[in-house]
Amino acid sequence: MSDEAVPIETPTRFARYTVADGAGIAIGTMLKLTDPNTAVAHSGDGDAFAGIAWEEKTASDGITEITAALNGVWDLTDGGATFDAGELVALDGTANEVRLAVEADIITGSVVGKSLEDAGANEVVRVRVGEW
């Protein structure tokens, strides 16, 4: 998987979500929340952020739940635009990438956290997930 989230400071808050048995989700995948309390791999701009996969989910393994990290400090990939340290970031239109958050991201639940570094295009930067 490309652009997976890499933990820098271990998270302390977790959630359990339902997943489809046929889904394969790698550790470090940024997750999208769907109804009812179900997580899938993030794939689009404005997805509702559900957390970051803390465990591997192999496709068709009979498991229908996954643990997601809800906080911690992570290395995440900027989706192409720039943002500064202290600014909020949200799920980007490309899987496992973030971008500068806009006001609508708060309403849609797309905010991931606060950047701890200035980001250049496609740069990997530290983000405090779950803090904003």
C-alpha positions as YAML, in Angstrom:
chain: A
units: angstrom
residues:
- id: 1
  name: MET
  ca: [0.00, 0.00, 0.00]
- id: 2
  name: SER
  ca: [1.28, 3.48, -0.76]
- id: 3
  name: ASP
  ca: [1.08, 6.49, 1.54]
- id: 4
  name: GLU
  ca: [0.08, 4.42, 4.57]
- id: 5
  name: ALA
  ca: [-0.07, 6.25, 7.89]
- id: 6
  name: VAL
  ca: [2.95, 5.53, 10.09]
- id: 7
  name: PRO
  ca: [2.60, 5.92, 13.88]
- id: 8
  name: ILE
  ca: [5.16, 8.19, 15.57]
- id: 9
  name: GLU
  ca: [3.48, 8.45, 19.00]
- id: 10
  name: THR
  ca: [1.36, 5.46, 19.99]
- id: 11
  name: PRO
  ca: [-2.38, 6.12, 20.05]
- id: 12
  name: THR
  ca: [-4.35, 5.64, 23.27]
- id: 13
  name: ARG
  ca: [-7.93, 5.78, 21.93]
- id: 14
  name: PHE
  ca: [-9.41, 3.10, 19.70]
- id: 15
  name: ALA
  ca: [-12.77, 2.14, 18.18]
- id: 16
  name: ARG
  ca: [-14.19, -1.09, 16.78]
- id: 17
  name: TYR
  ca: [-16.01, -0.97, 13.47]
- id: 18
  name: THR
  ca: [-17.83, -3.50, 11.35]
- id: 19
  name: VAL
  ca: [-16.11, -4.40, 8.07]
- id: 20
  name: ALA
  ca: [-17.16, -6.56, 5.15]
- id: 21
  name: ASP
  ca: [-15.70, -10.07, 5.28]
- id: 22
  name: GLY
  ca: [-14.50, -9.65, 1.70]
- id: 23
  name: ALA
  ca: [-12.57, -6.44, 2.48]
- id: 24
  name: GLY
  ca: [-8.80, -6.44, 2.71]
- id: 25
  name: ILE
  ca: [-7.46, -3.52, 4.78]
- id: 26
  name: ALA
  ca: [-3.76, -3.00, 5.55]
- id: 27
  name: ILE
  ca: [-2.42, -1.60, 8.82]
- id: 28
  name: GLY
  ca: [-2.08, 2.17, 8.48]
- id: 29
  name: THR
  ca: [-5.02, 2.58, 6.12]
- id: 30
  name: MET
  ca: [-7.05, 5.72, 6.74]
- id: 31
  name: LEU
  ca: [-10.68, 4.67, 7.16]
- id: 32
  name: LYS
  ca: [-14.01, 6.13, 6.09]
- id: 33
  name: LEU
  ca: [-17.10, 5.81, 8.29]
- id: 34
  name: THR
  ca: [-20.25, 4.45, 6.63]
- id: 35
  name: ASP
  ca: [-23.63, 3.34, 7.97]
- id: 36
  name: PRO
  ca: [-24.14, 1.43, 10.23]
- id: 37
  name: ASN
  ca: [-20.90, 1.87, 12.23]
- id: 38
  name: THR
  ca: [-18.95, 0.35, 9.35]
- id: 39
  name: ALA
  ca: [-15.44, 1.23, 8.18]
- id: 40
  name: VAL
  ca: [-14.02, 0.96, 4.67]
- id: 41
  name: ALA
  ca: [-10.74, 2.16, 3.20]
- id: 42
  name: HIS
  ca: [-10.87, 5.91, 2.57]
- id: 43
  name: SER
  ca: [-11.13, 6.74, -1.11]
- id: 44
  name: GLY
  ca: [-12.65, 10.17, -1.67]
- id: 45
  name: ASP
  ca: [-12.49, 13.84, -0.82]
- id: 46
  name: GLY
  ca: [-14.83, 14.69, 2.03]
- id: 47
  name: ASP
  ca: [-15.11, 11.13, 3.40]
- id: 48
  name: ALA
  ca: [-16.07, 10.98, 7.09]
- id: 49
  name: PHE
  ca: [-12.88, 10.06, 9.00]
- id: 50
  name: ALA
  ca: [-13.24, 6.89, 11.11]
- id: 51
  name: GLY
  ca: [-9.64, 6.48, 12.23]
- id: 52
  name: ILE
  ca: [-6.54, 4.60, 11.08]
- id: 53
  name: ALA
  ca: [-6.46, 0.79, 10.80]
- id: 54
  name: TRP
  ca: [-4.52, -0.54, 13.77]
- id: 55
  name: GLU
  ca: [-4.66, -4.16, 12.61]
- id: 56
  name: GLU
  ca: [-4.53, -6.09, 9.35]
- id: 57
  name: LYS
  ca: [-7.82, -7.29, 7.82]
- id: 58
  name: THR
  ca: [-7.33, -10.04, 5.24]
- id: 59
  name: ALA
  ca: [-10.02, -10.39, 2.59]
- id: 60
  name: SER
  ca: [-12.48, -13.26, 3.11]
- id: 61
  name: ASP
  ca: [-10.93, -14.34, 6.44]
- id: 62
  name: GLY
  ca: [-14.29, -14.58, 8.26]
- id: 63
  name: ILE
  ca: [-13.53, -11.52, 10.42]
- id: 64
  name: THR
  ca: [-16.11, -8.73, 10.33]
- id: 65
  name: GLU
  ca: [-14.60, -6.19, 12.77]
- id: 66
  name: ILE
  ca: [-11.52, -3.99, 12.78]
- id: 67
  name: THR
  ca: [-9.78, -1.80, 15.36]
- id: 68
  name: ALA
  ca: [-9.05, 1.80, 14.38]
- id: 69
  name: ALA
  ca: [-6.77, 4.28, 16.13]
- id: 70
  name: LEU
  ca: [-8.47, 7.60, 16.93]
- id: 71
  name: ASN
  ca: [-5.49, 9.65, 18.12]
- id: 72
  name: GLY
  ca: [-1.68, 9.69, 18.30]
- id: 73
  name: VAL
  ca: [0.91, 11.37, 16.12]
- id: 74
  name: TRP
  ca: [1.28, 9.95, 12.62]
- id: 75
  name: ASP
  ca: [3.35, 10.56, 9.51]
- id: 76
  name: LEU
  ca: [0.79, 11.30, 6.77]
- id: 77
  name: THR
  ca: [1.20, 12.29, 3.12]
- id: 78
  name: ASP
  ca: [0.11, 15.71, 1.87]
- id: 79
  name: GLY
  ca: [-2.17, 15.31, -1.14]
- id: 80
  name: GLY
  ca: [-0.41, 17.89, -3.30]
- id: 81
  name: ALA
  ca: [-1.28, 21.34, -1.98]
- id: 82
  name: THR
  ca: [0.60, 22.92, 0.89]
- id: 83
  name: PHE
  ca: [-0.39, 23.68, 4.48]
- id: 84
  name: ASP
  ca: [1.35, 25.05, 7.55]
- id: 85
  name: ALA
  ca: [2.07, 23.76, 11.04]
- id: 86
  name: GLY
  ca: [-0.98, 24.23, 13.26]
- id: 87
  name: GLU
  ca: [-3.52, 24.04, 10.43]
- id: 88
  name: LEU
  ca: [-6.23, 21.39, 10.35]
- id: 89
  name: VAL
  ca: [-6.00, 18.67, 7.72]
- id: 90
  name: ALA
  ca: [-8.75, 16.50, 6.25]
- id: 91
  name: LEU
  ca: [-9.05, 13.41, 4.08]
- id: 92
  name: ASP
  ca: [-7.96, 14.14, 0.52]
- id: 93
  name: GLY
  ca: [-9.45, 12.76, -2.69]
- id: 94
  name: THR
  ca: [-6.61, 10.23, -2.95]
- id: 95
  name: ALA
  ca: [-6.53, 7.24, -0.59]
- id: 96
  name: ASN
  ca: [-4.31, 7.73, 2.48]
- id: 97
  name: GLU
  ca: [-3.54, 11.39, 1.78]
- id: 98
  name: VAL
  ca: [-4.55, 14.59, 3.56]
- id: 99
  name: ARG
  ca: [-5.08, 18.20, 2.51]
- id: 100
  name: LEU
  ca: [-5.75, 21.54, 4.16]
- id: 101
  name: ALA
  ca: [-9.17, 21.35, 5.83]
- id: 102
  name: VAL
  ca: [-11.91, 23.79, 4.92]
- id: 103
  name: GLU
  ca: [-14.98, 24.76, 6.94]
- id: 104
  name: ALA
  ca: [-17.19, 22.12, 5.29]
- id: 105
  name: ASP
  ca: [-14.84, 19.35, 6.47]
- id: 106
  name: ILE
  ca: [-15.86, 20.01, 10.05]
- id: 107
  name: ILE
  ca: [-19.52, 19.43, 9.18]
- id: 108
  name: THR
  ca: [-18.83, 16.28, 7.14]
- id: 109
  name: GLY
  ca: [-16.45, 14.79, 9.73]
- id: 110
  name: SER
  ca: [-13.53, 14.72, 7.32]
- id: 111
  name: VAL
  ca: [-11.01, 16.44, 9.65]
- id: 112
  name: VAL
  ca: [-8.14, 14.13, 10.59]
- id: 113
  name: GLY
  ca: [-6.16, 16.37, 12.94]
- id: 114
  name: LYS
  ca: [-3.65, 19.20, 13.30]
- id: 115
  name: SER
  ca: [-0.45, 19.39, 11.26]
- id: 116
  name: LEU
  ca: [2.71, 19.65, 13.34]
- id: 117
  name: GLU
  ca: [4.84, 20.70, 10.37]
- id: 118
  name: ASP
  ca: [4.66, 22.81, 7.23]
- id: 119
  name: ALA
  ca: [3.88, 20.59, 4.23]
- id: 120
  name: GLY
  ca: [5.10, 20.91, 0.68]
- id: 121
  name: ALA
  ca: [3.37, 19.13, -2.19]
- id: 122
  name: ASN
  ca: [3.27, 15.36, -1.60]
- id: 123
  name: GLU
  ca: [5.51, 15.64, 1.47]
- id: 124
  name: VAL
  ca: [5.19, 13.31, 4.46]
- id: 125
  name: VAL
  ca: [4.48, 15.34, 7.61]
- id: 126
  name: ARG
  ca: [3.56, 14.72, 11.23]
- id: 127
  name: VAL
  ca: [-0.08, 15.15, 12.18]
- id: 128
  name: ARG
  ca: [-1.64, 14.95, 15.64]
- id: 129
  name: VAL
  ca: [-4.69, 12.84, 14.78]
- id: 130
  name: GLY
  ca: [-7.96, 13.53, 16.58]
- id: 131
  name: GLU
  ca: [-6.89, 16.96, 17.83]
- id: 132
  name: TRP
  ca: [-8.52, 20.10, 16.55]
...
